Amino acid sequence: MGMNEKGLYHIRGAGMEQEKKTPLQRANRIILILHIVFPVWLFALMYTSAISGYLFFIAFTAALLLGGIYSIVSKLQKGKIVLYIARVITILCIAAFYTPMILLVTFSHTKSLYEIKRLDYAYGVFGSNADYYKQLLPEKLTSVCEDYSFRTQGSMIAQDYHPSSYLMFHTDAATIDLYADYYKGLDCDVRINDEDNDKAKSDIEWFCSQMRLRESFHDNLDHAELYWFSGTYPKAVLLNRETGLVAVLT
């Protein structure tokens, strides 16, 4: 057919080659689609709203800079090392944005992550009010800590909703005594469960229901101590000297 047809074929082939996407570009497109269809980023932004706004801005800025660097490197055909570094930084920024949400809703039985999960809940959910919630939750887990469970909730846009935390474990008598002395020093009412104290029994039943404590433990709570912190959303700490149970509801 001649040179024209071959030339035309060559041009079409070049166009097709240019339209081919790299694995990284395809991955970026999939991630973009998933973020539109399943807005996980919205939950990450909402659950730890006290800190996630800053992390979102950092991640978004890093993504924009990466796009600019990619365009410059593609145009100049050099500077790939800078592009690789920008990609790593962007990935780390995005991971930092999602980490508080992931930590908040998972790792409920991982004792080694208790301290950071506690800080994530206090600062990520409550921000300037973090100190109040930090004082209710033990700073560190005691060396004797069995049957550990720590569930935390994130912020949500809903009426009459309070993001709570639920900490439960068994420990020794010495630690129970230390906790009892500590919580007595805070602004709370101490209620001891016994047959003649209907108020204490009612509050402990409410506490156990909120904590779903009976689903996890079958401790005898006949003489349990409840440290009650009044408020719009009551908080409480239950200590049971007979079994070593510690349960904290914030």
Backbone torsions as a table, in degrees:
resi	resn	phi	psi	omega
1	MET	NA	-17.6	175.9
2	GLY	108.0	178.6	-174.5
3	MET	-67.9	-35.8	-175.3
4	ASN	-60.5	-45.9	-178.3
5	GLU	-67.2	-37.9	177.7
6	LYS	-66.4	-40.3	178.5
7	GLY	-64.1	-41.6	178.4
8	LEU	-62.2	-41.2	178.7
9	TYR	-63.3	-40.4	-179.4
10	HIS	-64.9	-41.3	179.6
11	ILE	-64.5	-43.7	178.7
12	ARG	-62.3	-40.1	179.1
13	GLY	-62.7	-40.4	179.8
14	ALA	-64.5	-39.8	179.1
15	GLY	-63.0	-40.9	179.6
16	MET	-64.9	-37.5	179.2
17	GLU	-66.0	-38.2	-179.8
18	GLN	-66.9	-28.2	-178.7
19	GLU	-78.9	-12.9	180.0
20	LYS	-66.2	139.5	-178.5
21	LYS	-102.7	142.4	175.4
22	THR	-75.4	160.6	177.3
23	PRO	-55.4	-38.1	179.9
24	LEU	-66.5	-39.7	178.2
25	GLN	-65.6	-40.2	177.8
26	ARG	-64.3	-40.1	178.1
27	ALA	-64.0	-40.9	178.6
28	ASN	-61.7	-40.6	-179.6
29	ARG	-66.1	-41.4	179.0
30	ILE	-63.4	-44.4	179.5
31	ILE	-61.6	-41.2	179.6
32	LEU	-62.5	-45.4	-179.7
33	ILE	-63.0	-43.7	-179.9
34	LEU	-62.8	-35.9	-179.9
35	HIS	-71.6	-23.9	177.2
36	ILE	-81.9	-44.9	-178.5
37	VAL	-74.3	-44.2	179.4
38	PHE	-118.8	91.5	-173.5
39	PRO	-72.7	67.7	178.8
40	VAL	-60.1	-34.0	-179.0
41	TRP	-59.8	-30.7	-179.4
42	LEU	-68.7	-39.3	177.6
43	PHE	-68.3	-40.1	177.5
44	ALA	-62.8	-37.2	179.2
45	LEU	-69.5	-33.5	-174.6
46	MET	-86.3	-43.5	-172.0
47	TYR	-59.9	-43.0	178.8
48	THR	-117.9	56.9	-170.8
49	SER	-61.1	-23.4	-178.1
50	ALA	-68.8	-23.8	-179.6
51	ILE	-125.0	-22.0	-172.4
52	SER	-69.0	-24.0	177.2
53	GLY	-61.6	-42.4	178.0
54	TYR	-66.3	-43.3	-179.1
55	LEU	-66.3	-35.7	177.8
56	PHE	-64.7	-43.1	179.6
57	PHE	-61.8	-42.1	179.4
58	ILE	-64.4	-45.8	-179.2
59	ALA	-65.1	-41.3	-179.7
60	PHE	-65.5	-42.0	178.3
61	THR	-64.0	-42.2	178.5
62	ALA	-62.3	-39.1	178.8
63	ALA	-65.6	-40.6	177.8
64	LEU	-65.0	-43.2	178.8
65	LEU	-64.2	-37.5	177.7
66	LEU	-62.4	-41.1	178.1
67	GLY	-62.5	-40.4	178.3
68	GLY	-66.9	-42.9	178.9
69	ILE	-64.2	-39.4	179.1
70	TYR	-61.9	-41.8	179.4
71	SER	-64.4	-41.8	-179.6
72	ILE	-66.8	-45.0	-179.7
73	VAL	-64.2	-40.2	178.8
74	SER	-65.1	-36.5	-178.8
75	LYS	-72.9	-42.3	-177.5
76	LEU	-85.7	-16.8	-177.9
77	GLN	59.2	35.4	174.2
78	LYS	-160.2	163.0	-178.1
79	GLY	94.1	27.6	-177.7
80	LYS	-64.0	-31.0	179.7
81	ILE	-63.1	-41.6	177.4
82	VAL	-61.7	-39.7	179.8
83	LEU	-64.7	-42.4	179.6
84	TYR	-63.1	-41.9	179.0
85	ILE	-63.7	-41.9	179.6
86	ALA	-63.1	-37.6	179.0
87	ARG	-65.1	-44.2	-179.8
88	VAL	-62.7	-44.0	179.6
89	ILE	-62.3	-42.2	179.9
90	THR	-64.1	-43.1	178.6
91	ILE	-61.6	-42.4	179.1
92	LEU	-64.8	-39.2	179.3
93	CYS	-66.0	-40.6	178.2
94	ILE	-66.8	-40.7	177.8
95	ALA	-62.7	-39.6	178.8
96	ALA	-63.7	-33.5	179.2
97	PHE	-67.6	-40.5	-176.6
98	TYR	-84.9	-22.7	-174.7
99	THR	-57.7	-45.7	-179.8
100	PRO	-58.0	-40.3	178.5
101	MET	-66.3	-45.8	-178.7
102	ILE	-61.8	-43.6	-179.9
103	LEU	-64.6	-35.9	-177.1
104	LEU	-67.0	-40.0	-172.4
105	VAL	-99.3	-2.4	-179.5
106	THR	-128.9	-172.5	176.3
107	PHE	56.4	39.5	-178.3
108	SER	-69.9	-18.1	-177.7
109	HIS	-121.2	18.8	-179.3
110	THR	-101.5	99.5	-175.0
111	LYS	-62.1	-33.9	-177.0
112	SER	-65.2	-18.8	-179.3
113	LEU	-102.4	8.5	-176.6
114	TYR	-58.6	-48.4	-173.5
115	GLU	-62.1	-45.8	-179.4
116	ILE	-72.2	-32.0	177.0
117	LYS	-67.6	-38.3	176.0
118	ARG	-61.6	-45.5	179.1
119	LEU	-68.1	-37.0	178.3
120	ASP	-62.0	-43.5	178.9
121	TYR	-66.0	-46.9	-175.8
122	ALA	-66.9	-52.5	-175.7
123	TYR	-82.0	-37.2	-177.3
124	GLY	-71.4	-35.6	-176.8
125	VAL	-93.5	-41.0	-171.4
126	PHE	-110.2	-11.7	173.6
127	GLY	56.7	-112.3	-176.2
128	SER	-65.8	-18.4	177.6
129	ASN	-94.6	14.6	-174.7
130	ALA	-60.4	-37.6	-175.8
131	ASP	-60.3	-35.1	180.0
132	TYR	-62.9	-43.3	-178.4
133	TYR	-76.8	-30.5	176.5
134	LYS	-64.1	-35.6	-178.0
135	GLN	-72.4	-22.6	179.0
136	LEU	-82.3	-29.6	-179.3
137	LEU	-97.3	131.7	179.5
138	PRO	-52.6	139.7	-178.7
139	GLU	-62.6	-40.4	178.4
140	LYS	-137.1	158.9	174.4
141	LEU	-79.2	143.8	177.1
142	THR	-71.1	160.0	-178.9
143	SER	-63.8	-30.7	174.7
144	VAL	-97.0	103.5	-175.3
145	CYS	-147.8	100.7	-178.0
146	GLU	-113.7	155.6	176.7
147	ASP	58.3	38.1	-174.1
148	TYR	-67.7	137.3	174.4
149	SER	-150.6	131.8	179.8
150	PHE	-142.6	98.8	178.5
151	ARG	-99.2	138.8	179.6
152	THR	-132.6	146.1	178.5
153	GLN	-111.7	154.7	178.6
154	GLY	-104.5	170.1	179.0
155	SER	-66.9	146.3	175.8
156	MET	-143.1	152.3	176.9
157	ILE	-85.5	91.7	-178.3
158	ALA	-155.5	145.7	-179.8
159	GLN	-74.9	140.7	178.2
160	ASP	56.2	39.5	178.2
161	TYR	-113.3	134.8	176.6
162	HIS	-127.0	122.0	177.6
163	PRO	-72.5	108.0	-174.5
164	SER	-99.0	166.9	171.2
165	SER	-128.4	150.1	-174.8
166	TYR	-134.0	105.4	-179.0
167	LEU	-110.9	130.6	179.4
168	MET	-144.3	139.1	172.3
169	PHE	-168.7	169.2	175.1
170	HIS	-110.0	142.1	-179.7
171	THR	-142.1	-168.8	-177.8
172	ASP	-94.1	170.7	-175.7
173	ALA	-63.7	-36.8	-178.8
174	ALA	-62.8	-41.0	179.3
175	THR	-68.4	-38.8	176.6
176	ILE	-58.5	-42.7	178.9
177	ASP	-62.6	-41.7	178.8
178	LEU	-63.3	-44.1	179.2
179	TYR	-64.0	-40.7	-179.2
180	ALA	-61.7	-45.2	178.3
181	ASP	-63.2	-38.1	-178.5
182	TYR	-67.1	-49.6	-176.2
183	TYR	-70.7	-28.1	176.0
184	LYS	-64.1	-26.0	179.3
185	GLY	-79.5	-7.9	177.8
186	LEU	-93.8	169.8	-177.6
187	ASP	-80.2	87.6	-177.4
188	CYS	-150.8	166.3	174.5
189	ASP	-102.6	134.1	178.7
190	VAL	-97.7	123.2	-178.5
191	ARG	-124.3	121.3	-177.6
192	ILE	-100.7	130.7	-176.9
193	ASN	-76.6	118.0	172.1
194	ASP	-153.1	170.6	-173.9
195	GLU	-64.0	-27.1	-176.2
196	ASP	-91.8	-1.0	-177.1
197	ASN	-114.0	85.0	-177.0
198	ASP	-64.2	-35.5	-180.0
199	LYS	-62.6	-44.9	179.5
200	ALA	-64.3	-43.0	-179.9
201	LYS	-62.1	-42.9	179.7
202	SER	-64.1	-43.2	-179.0
203	ASP	-67.4	-37.5	179.1
204	ILE	-68.3	-38.1	176.4
205	GLU	-63.6	-41.6	176.4
206	TRP	-62.3	-43.5	-179.9
207	PHE	-60.7	-47.9	-179.4
208	CYS	-61.6	-36.1	178.6
209	SER	-66.6	-44.9	179.5
210	GLN	-64.0	-39.3	-177.6
211	MET	-80.7	-13.5	-170.2
212	ARG	54.7	39.8	-173.0
213	LEU	-67.6	-38.7	-178.2
214	ARG	-66.1	-22.0	178.2
215	GLU	-73.1	-24.1	-176.6
216	SER	-104.9	-38.0	-175.0
217	PHE	-129.4	157.1	178.5
218	HIS	-125.4	38.2	-178.8
219	ASP	-66.9	145.1	172.0
220	ASN	-77.5	118.2	-175.4
221	LEU	-106.6	24.7	-175.3
222	ASP	-59.0	-31.2	-178.4
223	HIS	-124.2	27.3	-179.9
224	ALA	-67.9	152.5	179.0
225	GLU	-109.0	131.0	-179.8
226	LEU	-115.9	122.7	178.5
227	TYR	-101.7	108.3	-167.5
228	TRP	-103.0	123.7	178.3
229	PHE	-109.5	106.8	-175.4
230	SER	-71.4	155.1	178.5
231	GLY	166.2	-178.9	176.9
232	THR	-56.7	-41.1	175.0
233	TYR	-120.8	98.5	-175.1
234	PRO	-58.9	144.5	172.5
235	LYS	-116.3	154.5	-177.6
236	ALA	-158.0	155.1	176.2
237	VAL	-127.8	128.7	178.4
238	LEU	-110.7	128.4	176.5
239	LEU	-122.4	131.4	-179.4
240	ASN	-123.4	104.3	-175.4
241	ARG	-66.4	-28.8	-176.1
242	GLU	-70.2	-36.0	-176.7
243	THR	-114.0	-9.3	-179.4
244	GLY	81.0	18.0	-177.7
245	LEU	-77.6	133.7	172.6
246	VAL	-122.7	126.0	178.5
247	ALA	-137.5	128.9	-177.1
248	VAL	-125.5	125.0	176.8
249	LEU	-115.7	122.5	178.7
250	THR	-117.8	NA	NA
